[in-house]
């Protein structure tokens, strides 16, 4: 279980696989100078509510992974997450879609 820390004070735990995909989407938007909301569901132990932060190119973010190996990225999931990030409601985690092989992928 990895974590995302925002501005040194808000820490949110995510599975390493989810976190890796979020890092790609968040990094892409911030690199382009775009600001947006990022929302997530809180754990049941914290009341099962929802939290949001405003991400902008000047905010401090730390992506900390539990495991040492980078997970294989699913391009379809990155696209789905990016689609949510481009809405007025901002980025939120959606279920992982089936990975669609692209050129260069090994199909078994």
Backbone torsions as a table, in degrees:
resi	resn	phi	psi	omega
1	UNK	NA	115.5	178.3
2	UNK	-91.7	-176.5	-180.0
3	UNK	-146.6	154.1	173.1
4	UNK	-117.6	124.1	178.3
5	UNK	-112.2	127.5	-178.0
6	UNK	-109.3	124.1	177.0
7	UNK	53.0	26.7	175.9
8	UNK	72.7	-1.7	-175.4
9	UNK	-124.5	-25.7	-179.8
10	UNK	-106.3	116.8	179.9
11	UNK	-118.4	128.1	-179.0
12	UNK	-126.1	132.3	179.1
13	UNK	-90.7	135.4	175.8
14	UNK	-139.0	151.8	170.5
15	UNK	-58.3	143.2	-178.9
16	UNK	-53.0	-38.9	-178.7
17	UNK	-64.8	-45.0	177.5
18	UNK	-62.8	-46.6	-177.7
19	UNK	-59.2	-40.0	179.5
20	UNK	-62.7	-40.1	179.3
21	UNK	-71.1	-39.3	176.3
22	UNK	-62.4	-39.7	-179.1
23	UNK	-60.9	-41.7	179.3
24	UNK	-63.2	-47.4	-177.3
25	UNK	-67.6	-47.9	-179.9
26	UNK	-62.5	-45.6	179.3
27	UNK	-60.1	-40.7	179.6
28	UNK	-62.9	-45.3	-179.1
29	UNK	-67.5	-43.3	-178.4
30	UNK	-68.9	-35.0	177.3
31	UNK	-61.5	-32.1	178.2
32	UNK	-84.9	1.4	178.5
33	UNK	80.4	16.9	-177.6
34	UNK	-91.0	138.2	174.2
35	UNK	-105.1	149.0	-176.5
36	UNK	-165.5	162.6	173.7
37	UNK	-82.3	147.6	169.6
38	UNK	-127.4	123.1	-177.3
39	UNK	-122.1	151.3	178.3
40	UNK	-150.3	159.0	175.6
41	UNK	-86.0	136.5	176.4
42	UNK	-78.6	155.8	176.1
43	UNK	-64.7	150.1	179.0
44	UNK	-54.1	-34.8	-178.6
45	UNK	-65.7	-18.5	179.4
46	UNK	-103.2	10.2	176.9
47	UNK	107.5	-2.1	176.0
48	UNK	61.6	26.5	179.3
49	UNK	-87.8	-160.6	-178.5
50	UNK	-134.1	143.0	177.4
51	UNK	-127.1	154.4	176.9
52	UNK	-140.0	146.6	172.2
53	UNK	-130.2	152.8	176.9
54	UNK	-94.0	114.0	179.7
55	UNK	-96.2	135.5	177.6
56	UNK	-145.4	164.7	-175.0
57	UNK	-59.4	-17.0	-179.2
58	UNK	-97.8	-2.4	-178.6
59	UNK	-76.4	155.7	179.2
60	UNK	-97.1	121.6	178.9
61	UNK	-127.0	140.6	174.3
62	UNK	-128.4	123.4	175.0
63	UNK	-101.8	114.8	-178.8
64	UNK	-117.8	122.5	-177.5
65	UNK	-101.8	144.1	177.1
66	UNK	-76.1	-46.8	-177.3
67	UNK	-86.1	161.8	-178.5
68	UNK	-92.0	-14.4	-178.2
69	UNK	-100.4	134.9	176.8
70	UNK	-74.5	131.1	179.0
71	UNK	-71.4	154.2	174.8
72	UNK	-67.5	132.2	-178.0
73	UNK	-88.0	142.6	178.7
74	UNK	-103.1	108.6	-177.1
75	UNK	-59.1	-36.1	179.5
76	UNK	-65.6	-36.6	178.6
77	UNK	-70.8	-40.5	176.5
78	UNK	-58.9	-44.2	178.5
79	UNK	-62.1	-43.1	-179.4
80	UNK	-64.9	-41.5	177.8
81	UNK	-66.8	-41.5	179.0
82	UNK	-62.8	-36.8	177.3
83	UNK	-59.8	-42.3	179.0
84	UNK	-67.4	-37.8	-178.3
85	UNK	-64.5	-23.8	-178.8
86	UNK	-91.6	11.0	176.5
87	UNK	-100.6	163.9	178.0
88	UNK	-59.3	-28.9	179.8
89	UNK	-76.5	-19.6	177.2
90	UNK	87.8	-174.4	-176.2
91	UNK	-71.5	134.9	169.8
92	UNK	-150.2	157.7	-175.8
93	UNK	-76.6	126.2	174.9
94	UNK	-112.0	158.7	179.4
95	UNK	-59.6	147.2	-179.8
96	UNK	-71.9	123.4	175.9
97	UNK	-79.8	166.8	175.0
98	UNK	-61.1	139.5	179.6
99	UNK	-74.2	128.2	178.3
100	UNK	-97.2	117.1	-179.1
101	UNK	-59.6	141.4	176.9
102	UNK	-117.4	172.2	178.8
103	UNK	-55.6	135.0	180.0
104	UNK	96.9	-17.5	176.6
105	UNK	-78.1	146.9	174.5
106	UNK	-84.9	120.3	177.3
107	UNK	-95.1	127.4	179.1
108	UNK	-97.0	NA	NA
